[in-house]
Amino acid sequence: MRIGLIGAGRLGSTLARYWVRAGHELLLSARRREPVEELIEELGPLAVSGTPAEAAAFGEVVVLAVPLGAVAALAEELAEPVSDRVVLDATNPFPKRDGAAAERALRSPLGSFGHTAACFPQARVVKGFNTVFVATLRSRLQATDPPLALPLAGHPDGCPVVERLVRDAGLVPVVVGGPERAVLLDPGGPLWNRALDERALRAELGGG
């Protein structure tokens, strides 16, 4: 699968390592090119660097691994190129960092998913990879037992695509519902900052 990854910081670089290891092709973009080029050298021939616009054009899935406050500006350029594509929203709303956008997201019944979905109205937005701290994700680059469960929520046609990427990362996808359930994954929600296996995550959701 071709993945356009926007943001190559701690989360983006960790996801890149997962997916290159699984054989996916990546185009990574970030504000600072030097760290991206160093990461590309580490990742090998399946990964290249480029601009956010190039990542959007390249990816069958476009991943937002950026601060929530950057999403609206990216959408001004990328909303049309990602029309009808899967957008994986790995952002979190932090008012101290993201200002009014985060405050609005936290008040919304759809949470930060609603903010991203409004910015990319024609895309199939799925919320995921935002609930587990990066250090935990990095530790799972080495196989562990039981595998970590990763909650997802969002567009019903987008979730199966992201489920594959979760499995390819060696994790267990758990779709908790559609857009109305994505708020469960935000800071303050019951699934945020929880490193759970599948059984524990489903129990948290009331599924036993």
Secondary structure, 3 states (H helix, E strand, C coil): CEEEEECCCHHHHHHHHHHHHCCCEEEEECCCHHHHHHHHHHHCCCEEECCHHHHHHHCCEEEECCCHHHHHHHHHHHCCCCCCCEEEECCCCCHHHHCHHHHHHHHCCCHHHHHHHHHCCCCEEEECCCCCCHHHHHHCCCCCCCCEEEEEEECCCCHHHHHHHHHHCCCEEEEEECHHHHHHHCCCCCCCCCCCEHHHHHHHCCCC
